[in-house]
């Protein structure tokens, strides 16, 4: 096919991917969170090497973006030791709350890249975690559109 029938933007558009946003918040992580970042970085590095070997430009663009993201996250990761005093909500604690609708939920406060609310972990920058920091058993915090009482801290 003649180059006259190919738009210039079509030739390079597959390599133009937006960067993955990197949070401006401190990159606090648990030890498990750091291990997770290191696994993701290794996987991204391997995928990038495979894409390079195959001269796969779209895959290079995608894996390069992931590699830059995980490299940045690893470079800024700061391991926060597990708290020794569970009398107050801190990074790394597991907190059980009783919502005003009667539901009891337990969440562990972790780093952004390791948070998974469906699995019981929330980011330290989430509104719920921020509302709970520094609180103790018996304190009431804003939780979504309602309130919740902290009933256990581990």
DARABEL-V447303 format. One line per field, one symbol per residue. ss: DSSP state (h for helix, s for strand, l for the rest). burial: + if it has 9 or more other C-alpha atoms within 8 Angstrom, else -. Layout:
BEGIN
ss = ???
burial = ???
END
This chain:
BEGIN
ss = llhhhllhhhhhhhhllllllllllllsslhhhhhhhhhhhhhhhhhhhhhhhlllhhhhhhhhhhhhhhhhhhhhlssllllllllllllllssssssllllssssssslhhhlshhhlssslllhhhhhhlllllllssssllssssssssl
burial = -------------++-----------+++++-++-+++-++--++-++--++---++-+++++++++-++++++--+-++--+--+-+++++++++++++-----+++++++-+++---+++++---++++++--++---+++---+++++-+-
END
